[in-house]
């Protein structure tokens, strides 16, 4: 009998040693920093973005991580800082680094992100949930920075694919004067050439008139041209773009940052289980989920997905796993999402929406790619100097 008991004890001991690391107690700390520079007053009745956009998405994702993590004895905690200056953003980030936090989701401008990335070299993994600049995906890459926010090129490629599908191949482009407007317009010019859209006019909006009173006079004159199929607007702040629909010289649809818009996320996305995500977010935040919320949610959920698979929370192990073909993020977009190994961009469909409905999601059927059609959106490997993974 004693021999039998000894054997049972030995077997139980071996089984315990063989248990995956995922069942061992694990505390995962995630830092969140948000700084959005004040862009000043706009010249339209645009509803301002919620001040907690991004933060609420990260909070929901932590709840989701904990919902699944409790079965594996994994606990997630979010330390968040929403600040009012770049100096405060850096101070909060460095404070969390010094406290041993090595996993971050950041909604900050591109230059701030790069400074933080250089500070965190070898110490942390960063998820960019704010900056859309293409340069972060083509040349200014860092091996420990991944991107859940779609780039400008991903958004405009989605739009240009749709224009190609509809055979609306003559476009009138209007770009605003801000740096973000110019970046969006530059991305669309590239997308237009890529997908066979010709710019019959390319103008910059430089007026500071209050279009709430003068749109019906100013915009028809500004949009005069022989012919065009569509008006494309690059007005990221909403200074004039809201008044372009129904005020163009020719009766044409308006797309871009106004009208029908390519976005990371929108309340009208409801398929593939998204309605459940939308409802949970409304219960948490008391408002609809937007693209900034979704990007932050995807960053925190990427961490949770990797920790669940690895049973560990080391930033280097998480980075390597998320960049591998084995990583798959369930993200309510009808596809299992993964990261591009050359620049760390999250591959994802782009919804094309108007304020009250979903038009279509890109990539659009028929636009092929040798690896995945998701790589038809944004800069492909051959177009980028970045090589995060060989």
C-alpha positions in Angstrom: 0.0 0.0 0.0 2.8 2.4 0.9 4.4 1.7 -2.5 1.1 2.5 -4.2 0.8 5.7 -2.3 4.3 6.7 -3.1 3.7 6.1 -6.8 0.5 8.2 -6.7 2.4 11.0 -5.0 5.1 10.8 -7.6 2.7 10.9 -10.5 0.8 13.9 -9.0 4.1 15.6 -8.6 5.1 15.0 -12.1 1.7 16.2 -13.3 2.2 19.4 -11.4 5.5 20.0 -13.0 4.0 19.3 -16.4 1.3 21.9 -16.0 1.6 24.8 -18.5 3.0 28.0 -17.1 -0.3 29.7 -18.0 -1.9 28.2 -14.8 0.7 29.8 -12.5 -0.4 33.0 -10.8 0.6 36.0 -12.9 0.2 39.7 -12.4 0.4 41.8 -15.6 0.8 45.6 -15.3 0.1 47.7 -18.4 0.9 51.4 -18.6 -1.3 53.8 -20.6 -0.3 57.4 -21.5 -2.6 59.8 -23.5 -1.7 63.2 -24.6 -3.6 64.9 -27.5 -2.3 68.4 -28.3 -5.0 71.1 -28.5 -5.7 71.9 -32.1 -7.6 75.1 -31.4 -11.2 76.0 -32.2 -12.7 74.8 -35.5 -14.9 76.7 -37.8 -17.8 74.3 -37.9 -20.3 72.7 -35.6 -18.3 69.5 -35.3 -19.0 67.5 -32.2 -15.6 67.4 -30.3 -14.0 64.1 -29.7 -14.5 62.7 -26.2 -11.6 63.6 -23.9 -11.4 60.0 -22.7 -11.3 58.5 -26.3 -8.7 55.8 -26.2 -8.6 55.5 -22.4 -12.0 53.9 -22.3 -11.0 51.3 -24.9 -8.0 50.4 -22.8 -10.2 50.0 -19.7 -12.6 47.7 -21.5 -9.8 45.6 -22.8 -8.4 45.2 -19.3 -11.8 44.0 -18.2 -11.8 41.5 -21.1 -8.3 40.3 -20.2 -9.4 39.8 -16.6 -12.5 37.9 -17.6 -10.5 35.3 -19.4 -7.4 35.6 -17.1 -9.3 34.6 -14.0 -9.5 31.0 -15.2 -5.7 31.0 -15.6 -5.0 32.9 -12.4 -3.8 35.9 -14.5 -4.6 39.4 -13.2 -4.3 42.5 -15.3 -4.0 46.1 -14.0 -4.0 49.3 -16.0 -2.1 52.4 -14.8 -3.4 55.3 -16.9 -2.3 58.9 -17.3 -4.2 61.4 -19.4 -2.1 64.5 -19.4 -2.2 68.0 -20.7 1.4 68.5 -22.0 4.2 66.7 -23.6 6.4 67.2 -20.5 3.7 65.5 -18.4 3.5 62.7 -20.9 7.2 62.0 -20.7 7.2 62.3 -16.9 4.4 59.8 -16.5 5.9 57.4 -19.0 9.4 57.5 -17.3 7.8 57.1 -13.9 6.0 53.9 -14.9 9.2 52.6 -16.6 11.2 53.2 -13.4 8.4 51.4 -11.5 9.0 48.3 -13.6 6.1 48.5 -16.1 7.3 47.1 -19.4 4.1 46.9 -21.4 2.5 50.2 -22.7 -0.3 51.4 -24.9 0.3 55.0 -26.0 -2.0 57.6 -27.6 0.5 60.4 -28.2 1.8 62.2 -31.3 4.4 60.6 -33.5 7.4 62.7 -32.3 6.5 62.0 -28.7 6.1 58.3 -29.5 9.6 58.2 -31.0 11.1 59.9 -28.0 9.4 57.5 -25.6 10.5 54.6 -27.8 14.1 55.6 -27.6 13.8 56.0 -23.8 12.3 52.5 -23.6 14.8 50.7 -25.8 15.5 47.3 -24.2 13.1 48.0 -21.3 9.6 47.8 -22.7 7.2 47.0 -25.5 5.0 49.9 -26.8 1.7 49.7 -28.7 1.0 52.8 -30.7 -2.7 53.6 -30.5 -2.6 57.1 -31.7 -0.1 58.2 -34.4 -1.1 57.5 -38.0 2.0 58.8 -39.8 3.2 56.5 -42.6 6.8 57.3 -41.7 6.4 55.3 -38.6 5.8 52.2 -40.8 8.2 52.9 -43.6 11.4 54.3 -42.1 11.2 55.5 -38.5 10.4 52.1 -37.1 11.6 50.8 -33.7 11.8 47.1 -33.0 9.8 47.4 -29.8 7.0 49.5 -31.2 3.8 47.9 -32.7 0.9 49.8 -34.2 -2.8 49.1 -33.6 -3.9 52.5 -35.1 -4.2 52.2 -38.9 -1.8 54.3 -40.9 -3.0 57.1 -43.2 -2.0 54.9 -46.2 -4.2 52.0 -44.9 -7.2 54.4 -44.7 -6.7 56.0 -48.1 -5.9 52.6 -49.8 -9.3 51.4 -48.5 -11.0 54.4 -49.9 -9.2 54.2 -53.3 -10.1 50.5 -53.6 -13.8 51.5 -53.2 -13.5 54.3 -55.8 -11.9 51.8 -58.2 -14.7 49.3 -57.6 -17.3 52.0 -58.4 -15.3 53.3 -61.4 -15.3 56.7 -59.8 -11.8 57.4 -61.2 -11.8 61.2 -61.6 -11.4 62.9 -58.2 -11.4 66.5 -57.0 -9.1 66.6 -53.9 -9.5 69.4 -51.3 -6.9 69.4 -48.5 -6.8 71.5 -45.4 -3.8 73.5 -44.2 -2.8 71.5 -41.1 0.0 69.0 -40.9 -2.5 66.2 -40.4 -4.5 67.3 -43.5 -1.3 67.3 -45.6 -0.4 63.9 -44.4 -3.8 62.5 -45.2 -3.8 64.2 -48.6 -0.3 62.9 -49.4 -1.5 59.4 -48.5 -4.5 59.7 -50.8 -2.4 60.9 -53.7 -0.3 57.8 -53.4 -3.4 55.6 -53.1 -4.9 57.3 -56.1 -1.9 56.4 -58.3 -1.9 52.9 -56.8 -5.5 52.1 -57.6 -6.1 54.0 -60.9 -7.8 57.2 -59.6 -6.9 60.4 -61.4 -6.9 63.8 -59.7 -8.6 66.3 -62.0 -8.1 69.0 -59.4 -5.9 69.2 -56.3 -6.6 72.3 -54.2 -5.7 73.5 -50.7 -8.4 75.2 -48.5 -6.8 78.3 -47.1 -9.8 80.4 -46.2 -10.7 81.2 -42.6 -14.3 82.2 -43.4 -17.1 80.9 -41.1 -18.8 78.5 -43.5 -21.8 78.2 -41.3 -22.9 81.4 -43.1 -21.2 81.4 -46.4 -20.8 77.7 -47.5 -23.5 77.9 -50.2 -21.6 80.8 -51.9 -18.0 79.8 -51.3 -17.9 76.1 -52.0 -19.6 76.0 -55.4 -17.1 78.5 -56.7 -14.2 76.6 -55.1 -15.2 73.3 -56.6 -15.6 74.4 -60.2 -14.1 72.0 -62.7 -15.1 70.5 -66.1 -16.0 67.1 -64.6 -15.3 64.8 -61.7 -16.8 61.7 -60.3 -16.2 62.4 -56.6 -14.9 65.0 -54.2 -12.3 63.8 -51.7 -11.8 65.9 -48.6 -8.8 65.9 -46.3 -9.9 68.0 -43.3 -9.0 66.1 -40.1 -10.2 68.8 -37.7 -13.5 69.5 -39.5 -12.8 73.2 -40.4 -14.6 73.1 -43.7 -15.2 69.5 -44.8 -18.6 69.2 -43.1 -20.0 71.8 -45.5 -18.7 70.3 -48.7 -21.6 67.8 -49.2 -24.4 69.3 -51.2 -22.4 72.5 -51.9 -20.2 71.3 -54.7 -20.3 72.8 -58.2 -21.3 69.5 -59.7 -23.8 67.2 -57.8 -21.2 64.6 -56.7 -20.6 62.4 -53.6 -18.1 63.5 -51.0 -15.7 61.0 -49.4 -12.5 61.3 -47.3 -12.4 62.7 -43.8 -16.0 63.8 -44.3 -18.9 62.2 -46.1 -18.1 58.5 -46.5 -15.0 57.9 -44.4 -12.5 55.1 -43.9 -12.1 54.5 -40.2 -10.6 52.1 -37.7 -13.9 51.7 -36.0 -17.4 53.2 -35.8 -20.6 52.6 -34.0 -22.3 51.3 -37.1 -20.0 48.2 -37.3 -22.2 45.4 -35.8 -21.3 42.2 -37.7 -19.0 39.4 -36.6 -20.0 39.8 -33.0 -19.2 43.6 -32.9 -22.6 44.5 -31.5 -21.7 42.7 -28.3 -18.4 44.7 -28.1 -20.3 47.9 -28.8 -22.9 47.2 -26.1 -20.2 46.4 -23.5 -18.4 49.6 -24.4 -21.5 51.8 -24.0 -22.2 50.2 -20.6 -18.6 51.1 -19.5 -18.2 54.6 -21.1 -21.8 55.9 -21.6 -21.0 56.7 -25.3 -20.2 55.0 -28.6 -16.8 53.4 -29.3 -14.6 55.3 -31.8 -11.4 54.5 -33.6 -9.1 55.7 -30.8 -10.9 53.5 -28.3 -10.7 50.5 -30.7 -6.9 51.0 -31.2 -6.3 51.2 -27.5 -8.5 48.2 -26.9 -6.6 46.2 -29.6 -3.3 47.0 -27.9 -4.4 45.8 -24.5 -6.1 42.8 -25.9 -3.0 41.9 -27.9 -1.1 41.8 -24.6 -3.8 39.6 -23.1 -3.9 37.3 -26.0 -0.1 36.8 -26.0 0.1 36.3 -22.2 -2.6 33.7 -22.4 -0.7 31.8 -25.0 2.7 32.2 -23.5 1.9 32.0 -19.8 4.4 34.8 -19.3 4.4 38.5 -19.4 8.0 39.4 -20.5 8.0 42.2 -23.0 10.5 40.5 -25.3 8.6 37.2 -25.4 5.3 39.1 -26.1 6.9 41.1 -28.9 8.4 38.0 -30.6 5.1 36.1 -30.3 2.9 38.9 -31.6 5.1 39.3 -34.6 5.0 35.6 -35.4 2.5 33.7 -37.6 1.1 32.0 -34.5 -0.4 35.1 -33.1 -4.1 35.7 -33.8 -6.2 38.5 -32.4 -10.0 38.1 -32.3 -11.0 41.6 -32.9 -14.6 41.7 -34.2 -13.7 42.5 -37.8 -14.5 39.2 -39.4 -10.9 38.1 -39.6 -8.2 36.8 -37.2 -5.7 39.7 -37.1 -1.9 39.6 -36.9 1.0 42.0 -37.0 3.1 42.7 -40.1 6.6 41.3 -39.2 8.5 44.0 -41.1 6.9 47.1 -39.4 4.7 46.0 -36.5 1.5 47.2 -38.1 -1.7 45.4 -37.1 -3.3 44.0 -40.2 -7.0 44.8 -40.1 -10.0 45.5 -42.4 -11.0 49.1 -42.7 -14.7 50.0 -42.5 -16.0 52.6 -44.9 -18.8 54.4 -43.2 -21.2 57.4 -43.2 -22.6 58.7 -40.0 -25.6 56.4 -40.0 -24.3 53.2 -41.8 -21.6 50.9 -43.0 -21.0 51.0 -46.7 -18.4 48.3 -47.1 -15.2 47.0 -45.4 -11.9 46.9 -47.2 -9.9 45.1 -48.5 -12.5 44.7 -51.2 -12.9 41.4 -53.0 -10.8 41.3 -56.2 -7.8 43.2 -54.8 -5.3 40.4 -54.4 -2.0 40.0 -52.6 0.5 37.0 -52.7 0.4 36.8 -48.8 -2.9 38.2 -47.6 -5.3 40.7 -49.1 -5.0 42.7 -45.8 -1.6 43.7 -47.1 -3.2 45.5 -50.0 -3.9 48.2 -47.4 -1.0 50.4 -46.5 2.7 50.1 -47.4 3.8 46.6 -48.3 7.1 45.0 -47.2 8.8 46.0 -50.5 7.8 49.6 -49.9 9.1 49.9 -46.4 12.7 50.1 -45.1 11.6 48.6 -41.8 12.6 45.0 -40.9 11.5 44.2 -37.4 11.7 40.5 -38.1 14.0 39.0 -40.8 
